[in-house]
Amino acid sequence: MVTKKMPPRRQRIWAFLQEFYQDNGIPPTVRDIQKACEISSTSVVDYNLEKLKEAGYINRRHDVARGIEVLDQEGEPISNAPRVQIMGLIAAGTPIPAFSTEDSASSQEFDTVEVSPELQRQHGKLFALKVNGTSMIDALIDDGDVVIIKPSSVASNGEMVVAWLKEEEETTLKKFYLEGSQVRLQPANSTMDPIYSQADNVEVQGKVVTVIRNLG
């Protein structure tokens, strides 16, 4: 947003609002602003927030503690939720050829999805895959859902993983179980059989940390 000329105190409040929202994914409280900007009282903060609202920089909801919405140039609330790239399809059923980041980058079908700031802070770098198939339906992951993946080359038994089958050159979404010299990739669908493979033929590429349901 192109800022108009503001008094120095209001400029500090506006700058702090944007910085706090960027860092935390939520707006500050009036007392947060008072403390950070070294303002004598909350009434002074409130006065300047109202002026920012009149100028079209923010919207305010007085019924909640963190009711400040930072607005874009069109006057719409800005979403600060981190976005994760959808890298392609992942099979929850019969394994399909591995997803390609180059193919997905040029595809209009795949885009990005929002995740919570807390999820990204907890797990760091993430990527997303769109589910193709119903083999994980009993784990509440259906065809068309999006799974959020933390890159990892190791997994514990029972964790849901993106597994690359080297000889078959295929990838699949299943629960991982190491059983001696072989790996069992277990679907969460009572009508489907597990995939068994030699351990050295299975490469874990990531672990599922959450799922975004397709409600369409």
Buried (B, 14 or more C-beta within 10 A) or exposed (E): BEEEEBEEBBBBBBBBBBEBBEEBBEBBBBEBBBEBBEBEEBEBBBEBBEBBBEBEBBBBEEEEEBBBBBBEEEEEEEEBEBEBBBBBBBBBBEBBEBBEEEEBEEEEEBEEBEBEBEBBEEBEEBBBBBBBBBBBBEBEBBBBBBBBBBBBEEBEEEBBBBBBBEEBEBBBBBBBBEEEEBBBBBBBBEEBEBBEBEEEBBEBBBBBBBBBEEEE
